[in-house]
Amino acid sequence: MQSNIVMFPKPGVGEKSTQAQETTVSKYDRAEQQFIELLAMENLDARLDIKPAKANEFQQTLSMAISAAYENDRSDEQAHLFLQRILYRINRLNLFWYDDLHNYTNERSLYLYSCRDQIETGWQKWELAQFDLAALQQLDAKQALIERVSADLNPPLSPNSRYIREELTESGYRHLLAIGSFDGLVEASNLSRVLGGAANEVQCTLVRVLLEEYGNGRLSRKHSTFFAQMLAEFGMKTEPEAYFNLVPWEVLASTNHNFLMTERKRYFLRYSGGLTFFEVAGPAVYKNYLVTAQRLGLSEVAVGYWELHIREDERHGRWMLDDVALPLAEQYPNDAWELVLGYDQQKLMSDRAADAVVRSIRQAEQAAFVI
């Protein structure tokens, strides 16, 4: 089967965009291209020391976008998208993609770190403002985690879940796979960033989770291989990031958040709480996709990834609560509330991303219908 996914240049740009919006989008497009050129520039920091003007226009657009996304009452969607795309292009340098080694020339660039910090400072302040941190600090963290996990294991069907189960078409399913491939083809990569350090039961549990995600060292059993097989079944591209331009900013934000949580060890508890939610809530989401695939009469290959995740993530969720989150709450009683913050923050980001993915699918299906 051949894919007929509608490729939008940028998510969220509709035909009814005003001239002013189109001008802003073009400015963001131009600034992103400028940033890509900076990324590839040999000896970036040294060259900017000599000619800082090379980055002036990009810096002006970056500052404008930060203000538009995080400092106004009404957040600018295109600003969010631009910032998360830029942040991701920096963050992805923390992983190895088995590509041209020259692509990593500036992986330790101070200028890139500066850009990252500018975005993260405004973004994280904006994200944290959505939580009552004082109230979270008063919770019994262990009890709060147990209650949250119990509620999220088998949640009631949301409107998004019903849409996916009952209305999603085959073309919409392909669109879902395209966006999902952004994470599905490199999943668990961030987890590998937190595994070093002193040996203990928590560390060993996280290693067990990673090993299962990586097929215990066998490529044929690695979870990303099953995702690639689903894509191949529809004649879709199986290279990582092949559908990057379809990815909504809300999905990028969740990915960038995981980069931040894993690259800063101070956020280890928040990351562990977030991973607990991800593993606990995953099976319910994958069951929706499995039901859809079965309704559409798709082959076993086209659903293998969902079946695998339902089976393994149910086990991973128990491990994360019993052998990671609760022991960490005991080890760090004064900071245990950060586990709950991480859990709640990942849930909010996942729900927000799910809404964005469904909107993108509906737009794609409507566009295909019009065509």
N, C-alpha and C positions, 0 to 999 in steps of 0.2 A: 504494500500500500504506500502511496506517495503522500507526503505531507502537503497540506494546503493552508498552513498557518499564515495568517496575515502578519507581516513584519512591519510594525510601527517604528518609525525612526526614533521616537522617544515616547515612553508611556505617558499618557495624560494629555497629549497634544491633540485636540479635536479640531474638526473642520470649522467650528464656530469661534476659534481663537480670534481675539481682537488684534488689530495691527500692532498695538503696544505690546501685547503678550508675545506676538511673533517676533518683534524686535528683541525682547528680553531673551526669548529662547535662542535666537540667533547669536546673541552675545554670549550666552552660556555655552552654546556649541563651539563658538570660536575660542572661548577661554579653555574649554576642555581639550581642544586640539592643540592649543599652545602648551598646555600642561603635558600632553603626550610627547611633544617635541622636547620639552625640558627633561622629561624622564630619560629620553634616549641620548641626551647631550653628554658627550665625554667630559669628565672632570667638571660636573655641573657646578659644584660649590665654588671652585676656583674661577670659573668663567663668570659666575654671577658676582664674585668679589670685584672683578675687573669691570664688568658691564652690568650692573644691577638693573639697568633699564630693560634688559631682555625679559624680565619677569614683571615689569610694572603693570601692563594691561591685565595680565592674569591676576595679579594681587588685588587690583582695584575691583575686578569682578568677584573675586573670592570674598572680599570684605562686604561687597554689596549683597551677595547671596547669604552670608551669615546673618546680616541684619534682617534680610527679608524672611528668612526661615525661622529665626529663633528670638528675634527682638521685637517683633510686631504682634499685635493681637491676632491678626489673621495671617497664618503661615502661608508662604508662597510655595505651592507644590513644585514648581519648576526649580526653585532654589533648593528645596530638599533633594530633588533628584540630582541636580548638579553636584551638590556637596557630597552626597553619598557615593556618587560615581568617582569623584576625585579621591575621596577617602579610601575607597576600595582599591583604586589603582596604586595607592601607597601601601596599603595593608597586604595586598597579595604578594608583595616582595618578601614577606616573611615565610612564604612557602616556596618550594622548588617545583617548577612546572616542566622540567625536562625539555627545555627549549634552548634557544641561543643564550650562551653564558653571558654575552654582552648585555642582555636585558637586565642584568643585576648590577651593572656598573655603579649605579647610584643608590644601592640598597641601604647604605649608611649615611646618605646625604643629610647634612644638618638642615639644609633648606627644605627638603621633603619632610623632615621631622617637624620643622616649624609650621609648615602647611597643615600637617596632621593635627598638631596641637591647637592651632587656631580653630579648626573645625570642631575637634572634640570638646574643647572648652565650652563653646556655645551650645553645642548639641547636647552634651551630657547634662548641663545645667537645665536645659529645656526638658529633657527626658525626666530627670529627677523631680522637677517641679510638679509632675503628675502624681506624686506619691506623698503621703503624710508620713514623713520619716520619723517624726517624734512618736507617732502612734505605733509604728512598726517596732520601735525600740522598746516599747512597753510590753510587747507580746511574750508569751511563753513560746519560744521559737520552736521547740520540739513539737509541742501540741499543735501549733499553727501549721507546721509542715505536714503532720499526720492528717489534719483536717483537710488541707488543700489537696493532698494526694488522693484522699478518699473521694473527694468531690470530682476530681478530674479524671479518674480512671474510666468511668462510664457516664460522661455528661449527657444531658438531654440534647437531642438534635437541634442545632441552631438553624436559622434560615439558610446560611451558606451550606451547611451539611445537607439540608433537604434539596437545595438546588443541585448540588453535585450528584446526589443519589438519584434524583427523580427527573432532572431536566437536562443535564449536561449531554451534549451531542458528541459524536465521535471527533469532530473537528475541535470542539471545546476541550475534549480530553487530550488531544495532541497539543493544544495550546498550554494546558496544564503541565504536560510533560516538558515542554520547552522551558517554561519558567522554572519548574522543579529541577531541571538538569543543572541549573546554576549551583545548587547545593548538592544534589544527588550524585554528581560525578566526582566530587571531591570531599564527600561527607566525612566527618570525624577528623579532618585534618587539624582543626584547631585544638581538639582534645590532646593531640600529640604534643602540644606546646606546654602542657602543664605536668607532664609525667616525670620529669627529672627531680632529683632531690632525695631527701632521706626516705628510707624504706619504712613502710608501715602498712596497716591493713587498708586504709583509704587509698593509698597509692596503688596497691595491688589490685583493688577492685576496679579502679579506673583503667588500669592496664588490661584487665579482663574484658572490659567493655570495648576498649580500642581493638583488642585482638579479634573479637567477634565481628566488629565492624569491618576489619581488614581480612576477614575470611581465614583467620589464624595463619596468615602468611601465604595463602594460596590465592592468586589473582582470580581464578575461576570462581571462587567463593566470596570474593570481596563484594560488599554491598553495591559499590559503584558499578561493578560489572553487570549486576542484575539490572541496574537502571539503564546502562548502555544497551543492554539487550532489548529493553522495552522500546527505547528510541529506534533501534535498528529495525524492529518489527514494523515500524511505520515509515521506514525509509528516511528517518530524520538524522540530523548530524549528531555524532556521538563524541565530538571533541568538547572538553571543558570550555565554558564561556561562549559556546557557539551562538547562544541566544541571549547574550548579555544585553542587547538593546531592548529586549522585551521585559527585563526585570524591573518591577516597580521600586520606587525608592524605599518603600516600607520593608521589602524583602532585603534590599541592600543594607538597610539600617540594622536589621537583625544580624546579618553576617558581620558587619563592621563592629557591632556591639560585642560579638564573640571574639573578634580579634582583640579588642581592647581588654576584655575580661581575662583572656589567656596570656596576653603579652605583659600585663601588670600583675605580679604575684600578690600585691596588696588586695586585689579583687578576687582572690582564689575562692573565698566563701560565696561571693555573689555568683561567680561562674558555676560553682558546684550546685547552688540552688537553682540556677537557670537550667543546667543540664538535667537536674532531677525533674523539673517540669517537662522538658523536652522528651525525655525517655518515658515518663508516665503518660503524657497526653498523646504521644505518637500513635499508638495502636488504634485509638478511636478515630483519628484522622485517616489512617491508612485503610480502616474498614470502610469508610465512605468511598474511597477510591476503588476498593475492591468490589464493592456492591455495584458501582457505576460500570466498571469493566465487565462484570458478569451480565449486567443488564444489556450492555452493548454487544454481548456475544464475542468478546475478544479472547484471544488464545491464552494459554497458560504462560507463554513467554511474556505476553503483554501485561501480566499481573504478578509475575514472580517476585518483583521487588517488594510489592505491598504484602504479599503473603509472608515473605521472609521477615519483614520488619514487625508485622503483627506478632509473630511467634517470638522473635528475639527481644523486642523492646518491652514486651510484658515482663520478661525476666530482668532486663536491664533496669526497668523502673523500680522493681523491688530492691535490686542491688543498690541503686542510687539512694533510695530512702534509708534502708536499713544499714547499709555498710559504708555510706559516704556522708549523707546529710546529717543524720542523727548523731553519728560519732563525732563529726566536726562541731556540732552544736554543743556537745559535752566538752570537747577540747578547748573551745573558744567561747565560754559562756557570756562574756561581755560583748562579744561581736557576733553572736549567733543570729541576731536579727538580720544581719547582712545576707544570710542564707535565704530568709523569707523575702527580702527585697529582691534578690536575684531571681527567685522563683516567680514572684509577682511581675517583675519587669519583663522576664522572658515570656510570660503568659500574655501580657499586654502587647508586646511586640509581635508575638505569633498571631494573636487575634487580628491585629492591625494589618499584618502581612496577608492573612487569609482573606480579609475584606478586599484588599487591593488586588489580589490574584483573581478573585471572582469578578471584580469590576473589569479587569483586563480581559478575561475570558468572554464576558458578555459583549464587550466592545469588539472583540475579534469575531465573534459569531454574528453580530449585527453587520459588521463590515463585509463578511463573507456572504451574508444574505443579500445585501445591497448589490454586491458585485455580481 
